[in-house]
Amino acid sequence: MPGSHSHRQLGILSVALITYFNVSGGPWGNGSFCKWVGVAFGRPMGFQVGFWSWVSGVIDNAIYPCLIVDTLLPLLEGDKHTEDTNVLVAYAMPLIEPANWFVIRKDRDWGRLMSSLYWNYSGFDAAGAYAGEIQSPKTTYPRAMVLTVVLIAFTYIIPFIAISGADMPHYTTWDDGSYSVIAEKIGGTWLCIWVLISSVFGNLGLYVAEMAKDGFQLAGMADSGLAPPYFAQRHPDTGVPRRAILLAFFIIVFMGLFDFDTILGVDNFLSALSSLVEMSAAVRMRFSHPEIERPYRVNLSDKSLVVAMMLPFTLGVFIMVNELTKSWTSFWLNVIALALGYVCQKYIEQHPYHKYSELIQPPLDMNDLSEEF
């Protein structure tokens, strides 16, 4: 926290709820892991991770307008066969046929399943963004993460078990935003309208929250020398970074030209790439800088940490390859995003008046972890 103002530290419930919100809303990045990546692999890589995380967050925000449209479109077209999920679950329970849970279709799409699961459960690195605000992080982090996983799992699994057990309409007709159609088949028009309103306002809330986050993240990167100073300017009365938010808005409008799967392909690729670098930095720091005091340390030996990272690292590589190869549109959008990150980095390096020209000079002082970025 800047300044000398006193503030309360976050406890287990606060950390769990904040992480739950951001994971449920998709990937959520901030500058904290840029510090560690910068120490492990150099400042330029710290910039790239921050850039990938920010672009991933902005593109992720383009998903929510798509979901709103996908929810409304079948009803506007008058297709009757086309969130408050608690009400939907209550109505679906008496209609559940347990045999429906064990139906396995022949044309399984494992790539799309993994892509959707990754998007739904990614974003846990958000907790590292406010490590300095957490009370007793060594004990708070593990407990909060367990609570978060349970909350997220129940939020996703219980409604899905209910509607898949009822299977009305048949699951082969389900698509993005199908909750309202399912509600209409299970409980009639009033339940459809109830779920529709809940879904629209839920997605709208996530959109507004992530728009604000993306704007403040870019402004924070500009403050730290990781983005052009043009985006650091805030409104004198409200402190809102209008320029940063406006840039995010234009990117969202552009991504609105593409469908849900294409947006998800770019979002997941950049998010997975950022996560892979973060995990690699964590392992490297164990061996290169074991003396640094960490707010939270994984309770594993160095070799055990390497072994533990193999599974998520493999899954991350799979997600990246899957998103790159799902369509040529996703491939080229990801290539453009990576190229743009390189161009932005070189642009900032060539302007000596900017803070970033000072930050990239080695050697890196360990005190920079708390003073810069």
Residue pairs with C-beta under 8 A, 6 or more apart in sequence:
1 7
1 132
1 133
7 133
9 133
9 134
9 135
10 18
10 130
10 133
10 134
10 135
10 140
11 134
11 135
11 140
12 140
12 143
12 144
12 147
13 144
13 147
15 127
15 134
15 140
15 141
15 144
15 148
16 143
16 144
16 145
16 147
16 148
16 151
18 126
18 127
18 130
19 123
19 124
19 126
19 127
19 144
19 145
19 148
20 148
20 151
20 152
21 209
22 28
22 123
22 126
23 121
23 122
23 123
23 124
23 126
23 148
23 152
24 120
24 152
24 155
25 60
25 123
25 206
25 209
25 210
26 57
26 60
26 61
26 63
26 119
26 122
26 123
26 206
26 210
26 267
27 53
27 56
27 57
27 60
27 119
27 122
27 123
27 267
27 271
28 57
28 123
28 126
28 129
28 210
28 213
29 50
29 53
29 54
29 56
29 57
29 125
29 126
29 129
29 217
29 274
30 53
30 126
30 129
30 130
30 217
30 220
31 50
31 129
31 217
31 220
31 221
31 224
31 226
31 373
32 128
32 129
32 130
32 131
32 373
33 49
33 53
33 125
33 128
33 129
33 278
33 281
34 46
34 47
34 49
34 50
34 226
34 373
35 46
35 368
35 369
35 372
35 373
36 278
36 281
36 282
36 285
36 369
37 45
37 46
37 49
37 277
37 278
37 281
38 45
38 46
38 47
38 359
38 364
38 368
38 373
39 281
39 285
39 289
39 292
39 364
39 366
39 368
39 369
40 280
40 281
40 284
40 285
40 288
40 289
41 277
41 280
41 281
41 284
42 360
42 362
43 356
43 359
43 360
43 364
44 345
44 349
44 360
45 277
46 226
46 373
47 226
47 341
47 345
47 348
47 356
48 277
48 341
48 342
48 345
49 274
49 277
49 278
50 221
50 226
51 226
51 341
51 344
51 345
52 270
52 271
52 273
52 274
52 337
52 341
53 217
53 270
53 271
53 274
54 214
54 217
54 218
54 221
55 251
55 270
55 337
55 340
55 341
56 266
56 267
56 270
56 271
56 274
57 210
57 213
57 214
57 217
58 214
58 248
58 251
58 252
59 251
59 252
59 255
59 263
59 266
59 267
59 270
60 119
60 210
60 263
60 267
60 271
61 207
61 210
61 211
61 214
61 248
61 252
62 251
62 252
62 255
62 256
62 263
63 260
63 263
63 264
63 267
64 203
64 204
64 206
64 207
64 210
65 203
65 207
65 252
65 256
66 176
66 256
66 259
66 260
66 263
67 176
67 177
67 199
67 203
67 260
68 177
68 199
68 200
68 203
68 204
69 177
70 175
70 176
70 177
70 260
71 177
71 179
71 180
71 196
71 199
71 200
71 203
72 177
72 196
72 200
73 177
74 82
74 177
74 178
74 180
74 181
75 82
75 180
75 181
75 192
75 196
79 181
80 181
80 184
81 169
81 173
81 181
81 185
82 173
82 178
82 181
83 179
83 195
83 198
83 199
83 202
84 194
84 195
84 198
85 158
85 159
85 179
85 195
85 198
87 187
87 191
87 194
87 195
88 159
88 162
88 163
88 179
88 182
88 183
88 186
88 187
88 191
88 195
89 158
89 159
89 162
91 183
91 186
91 187
91 191
92 162
92 163
92 165
92 166
92 186
93 162
95 165
95 166
95 168
95 186
96 161
96 162
96 165
96 166
97 165
97 166
97 167
98 165
100 164
100 165
100 166
100 167
100 171
101 161
101 164
101 165
103 171
105 172
111 322
111 326
112 261
114 315
114 318
114 319
114 322
115 264
115 265
115 268
115 319
115 322
115 323
115 326
116 264
118 268
118 271
118 272
118 315
118 319
119 264
119 267
119 268
120 152
120 156
121 152
122 268
122 271
122 272
122 275
124 145
124 148
125 274
125 275
125 278
127 141
127 144
127 145
131 137
131 295
131 296
132 295
134 140
134 141
134 295
137 295
137 296
138 295
138 296
138 297
141 296
163 179
163 182
163 186
164 171
166 182
166 186
168 182
168 185
168 186
169 181
169 182
169 185
173 181
174 182
176 260
177 199
179 195
179 199
180 192
180 195
180 196
180 199
181 192
183 191
183 192
183 194
183 195
183 196
184 191
184 192
211 245
211 248
211 249
211 252
212 245
214 244
214 245
214 248
215 240
215 241
215 242
215 244
215 245
215 248
216 241
216 244
217 244
218 227
218 231
218 241
218 244
218 247
218 248
219 231
219 232
219 233
219 234
219 241
219 244
221 227
221 231
222 228
222 229
222 230
222 231
222 232
222 244
223 232
224 355
224 359
224 372
224 373
225 348
225 354
225 355
225 356
225 358
225 359
225 372
226 348
226 356
226 359
226 373
227 344
227 348
228 347
228 348
228 354
229 354
230 243
231 241
231 243
231 244
231 247
232 241
233 241
233 242
233 243
234 240
234 241
234 242
235 241
235 242
255 263
255 266
258 329
258 333
261 326
261 327
261 330
262 327
262 329
262 330
262 333
264 323
265 323
265 324
265 326
265 327
265 329
265 330
265 333
265 334
266 323
266 330
266 333
266 334
266 337
268 319
268 323
269 319
269 320
269 323
269 324
269 330
269 334
270 334
270 337
272 316
272 317
272 319
272 320
272 323
273 316
273 320
275 312
275 316
276 313
276 316
276 317
276 320
279 309
279 312
279 313
279 316
280 313
282 298
282 305
282 309
283 305
283 306
283 309
285 292
286 302
286 305
287 302
289 366
292 366
292 369
298 305
298 308
300 308
323 330
323 334
324 330
324 331
324 334
325 331
348 354
348 356
348 357
349 356
349 357
349 360
351 357
359 372
359 373
